[in-house]
């Protein structure tokens, strides 16, 4: 019984020896081929370093818009008629601007302003409710942890959430004041009560 095992062992060793010698020869061939390939490579291209680069100028060129504005101002100082003409045009444009910029205070104007303020109040209240849920979850997590490092991190997050909650409460108060002042402004402007319902 030991003879077949011995024969199998010898055969296996012979196969490994043949495979190893074949691999060693092929590795030697690969090494020779790589050495020949490297000898045939051309010289490397120039390598650029920071010393080869020119520094970027930090000053602005003379043709910037500010320089052009300064040149125009200087030319207007030389010619008072141009300066007076420019002042008259500016005054006329300023006088006409308020009339065109102010929108008509119709129902759409008041409804739009009211909706914007109400949306802000609703958004802040929703965010405050979500922040309260986060504070509750962080508090529960803090109580149930045993690891001091995790507790410290949770406490920091909880304190940040509490600070954000305080900010949100103040924002809600400010939003409600803005809503009240808008309703008062509309009342003083004679807006019909049905527009703001």
C-alpha positions in Angstrom: 0.0 0.0 0.0 2.8 2.4 0.7 4.3 1.8 -2.8 1.4 3.6 -4.7 1.6 6.5 -2.3 5.3 6.8 -2.7 5.0 6.6 -6.5 2.3 9.3 -6.5 4.5 11.5 -4.2 7.5 11.1 -6.5 5.4 11.9 -9.6 4.0 15.1 -8.0 7.5 16.3 -6.9 8.8 15.7 -10.5 5.9 17.7 -11.9 6.5 20.6 -9.6 10.2 20.6 -10.3 9.6 20.6 -14.1 7.0 23.4 -13.7 9.4 25.5 -11.5 12.3 25.1 -13.9 10.0 26.1 -16.8 8.8 29.1 -14.9 12.3 30.2 -14.0 13.4 30.0 -17.6 10.4 32.0 -18.8 11.0 34.6 -16.1 14.6 34.9 -17.1 13.5 35.4 -20.7 11.0 38.1 -19.7 13.7 39.9 -17.7 16.1 39.8 -20.8 13.3 41.1 -23.1 12.5 44.0 -20.6 16.1 45.0 -20.4 16.4 45.1 -24.2 13.2 47.1 -24.4 14.5 49.7 -21.9 17.8 50.1 -23.8 15.8 50.9 -27.0 13.6 53.6 -25.3 14.3 57.2 -26.6 15.5 59.9 -24.2 12.7 61.2 -22.0 11.2 64.6 -22.9 12.0 67.7 -20.9 10.5 67.6 -17.4 9.2 70.9 -16.3 9.5 72.0 -12.7 8.3 75.0 -10.7 11.6 76.7 -11.5 10.8 76.6 -15.3 7.5 78.3 -14.9 7.2 82.1 -15.1 5.5 83.9 -12.2 2.0 85.3 -12.9 1.8 89.1 -12.6 -0.5 90.1 -9.7 -1.2 93.7 -10.9 -4.2 94.4 -13.1 -3.6 95.6 -16.7 -4.3 99.2 -17.5 -7.4 98.4 -19.6 -9.6 97.3 -16.8 -13.1 98.8 -16.5 -12.1 100.8 -13.4 -9.2 102.4 -15.3 -11.6 103.3 -18.1 -14.1 104.8 -15.6 -11.2 106.9 -14.1 -10.2 108.1 -17.5 -13.8 109.2 -18.3 -14.1 111.0 -14.9 -10.8 112.8 -15.6 -12.0 113.9 -19.1 -15.3 115.1 -17.5 -13.4 117.2 -15.0 -11.7 118.9 -18.0 -15.0 119.6 -19.8 -17.7 120.9 -17.3 -20.4 120.9 -20.0 -20.1 117.0 -20.3 -20.3 116.6 -16.5 -23.4 118.8 -16.2 -25.1 117.0 -19.1 -24.4 113.6 -17.4 -25.7 114.9 -14.1 -29.0 116.1 -15.8 -29.4 112.6 -17.4 -28.8 110.9 -14.1 -31.3 113.1 -12.3 -34.0 112.5 -14.9 -33.4 108.7 -14.8 -33.7 108.8 -11.0 -36.9 110.8 -11.1 -38.5 108.4 -13.6 -37.3 105.2 -11.8 -39.5 105.2 -8.7 -42.6 105.6 -10.8 -41.8 102.5 -12.9 -40.4 100.3 -10.2 -43.3 100.4 -7.7 -45.8 97.7 -8.6 -49.6 98.4 -8.6 -50.9 97.5 -5.2 -53.8 95.4 -6.4 -55.3 92.2 -5.1 -52.5 90.0 -6.7 -49.8 92.2 -5.0 -51.3 91.8 -1.5 -52.1 88.1 -1.9 -48.6 87.5 -3.1 -47.0 89.3 -0.1 -49.3 87.5 2.3 -48.6 84.1 0.7 -44.8 84.7 0.9 -45.0 85.5 4.6 -47.4 82.6 5.4 -45.1 80.2 3.5 -42.1 81.4 5.5 -44.0 80.8 8.8 -45.1 77.3 7.7 -41.6 76.4 6.5 -40.0 77.5 9.8 -42.6 75.7 11.9 -42.1 72.5 9.9 -38.3 72.8 10.3 -38.8 73.4 14.0 -40.9 70.2 14.3 -38.2 68.2 12.5 -35.5 69.7 14.7 -37.5 68.8 17.8 -37.7 65.2 16.6 -33.9 65.2 16.0 -33.3 66.6 19.5 -35.5 63.8 21.0 -33.7 61.1 19.0 -30.3 62.5 20.1 -31.4 62.6 23.7 -32.5 59.0 23.6 -29.3 57.9 21.9 -27.3 59.8 24.5 -29.0 58.1 27.4 -28.6 54.6 25.9 -24.9 54.8 25.1 -22.2 53.6 27.3 -19.1 54.7 25.4 -17.9 58.1 26.6 -16.6 59.1 23.2 -19.9 58.4 21.5 -21.8 60.2 24.3 -19.6 63.3 23.9 -20.2 63.4 20.1 -24.0 62.9 20.7 -24.0 65.6 23.3 -22.3 68.1 20.9 -24.8 67.2 18.2 -27.7 67.6 20.6 -26.4 71.0 21.8 -26.1 72.2 18.2 -29.7 71.0 17.5 -30.9 72.8 20.6 -29.2 76.1 19.5 -30.8 75.7 16.0 -34.1 75.1 17.6 -33.8 78.3 19.6 -32.9 80.2 16.4 -36.0 78.7 14.7 -38.3 79.7 17.6 -37.0 83.3 17.3 -37.5 83.1 13.5 -41.1 81.9 14.0 -41.8 84.8 16.4 -40.3 87.3 13.8 -42.3 85.7 11.0 -45.5 86.1 12.9 -44.7 89.7 13.7 -44.0 90.3 10.0 -47.4 88.7 9.2 -49.1 91.0 11.8 -47.4 94.1 10.4 -48.4 93.1 6.8 -52.0 92.8 7.9 -51.8 96.2 9.6 -50.2 97.8 6.6 -52.9 96.4 4.4 -55.6 97.7 6.8 -54.1 101.2 6.7 -53.8 101.1 2.9 -57.6 100.3 2.7 -57.3 96.8 1.3 -60.6 95.0 1.4 -60.6 92.3 4.1 -61.7 89.6 1.6 -58.4 89.9 -0.4 -56.3 88.6 2.5 -58.3 85.5 3.5 
